[in-house]
Each structure stands twice: as structure tokens, then as C-alpha cells.
Amino acid sequence: MDEIIARYKPRLEARRSCSYVGGLRPRHVIGAYEDLGMEVVGTGYEFGHNDDHDRTIKEMG
């Protein structure tokens, strides 16, 4: 993983990310974007429930 992060982080660092997904929950990938130096500024769900939104907001800065 460190090799992959080192390869892509210089191009992605300080960029912003927004995810709108169906089945996959954005909170499961927020850490991956942060590992690459990206700031997650928004998420959305196609099939989300209120508890999904409540749990995801805790993962975001």
C-alpha cells in the first residue's frame, strides 16, 4: 500500500473529493482518500437512509 500511496499522492494531495454512490457507503472509502492527501468535501447516497448520513458525517472533517 505504501508504494501505491507514494505513487499517486503527489498528484492527488491537496485536491478535493466528492462521492455520490449507490451500494458502497462513502464512509468506507473516506480514509483512503485522506491517505492520498485529499479532502473529502461531500458525499451522497443513491439508496441511503438517515442513519447512513448520520454515520458518514462523523467520518468527515
Stockholm file with secondary structure:
# STOCKHOLM 1.0

chainA/1-61         MDEIIARYKPRLEARRSCSYVGGLRPRHVIGAYEDLGMEVVGTGYEFGHNDDHDRTIKEMG
#=GR chainA/1-61 SS CHHHHHHHHHHHTTCEEEEEESSSCGGGTHHHHHHTTCEEEEEEESSCCHHHHHHHHHHCC
#=GC SS_cons        CHHHHHHHHHHHTTCEEEEEESSSCGGGTHHHHHHTTCEEEEEEESSCCHHHHHHHHHHCC
//
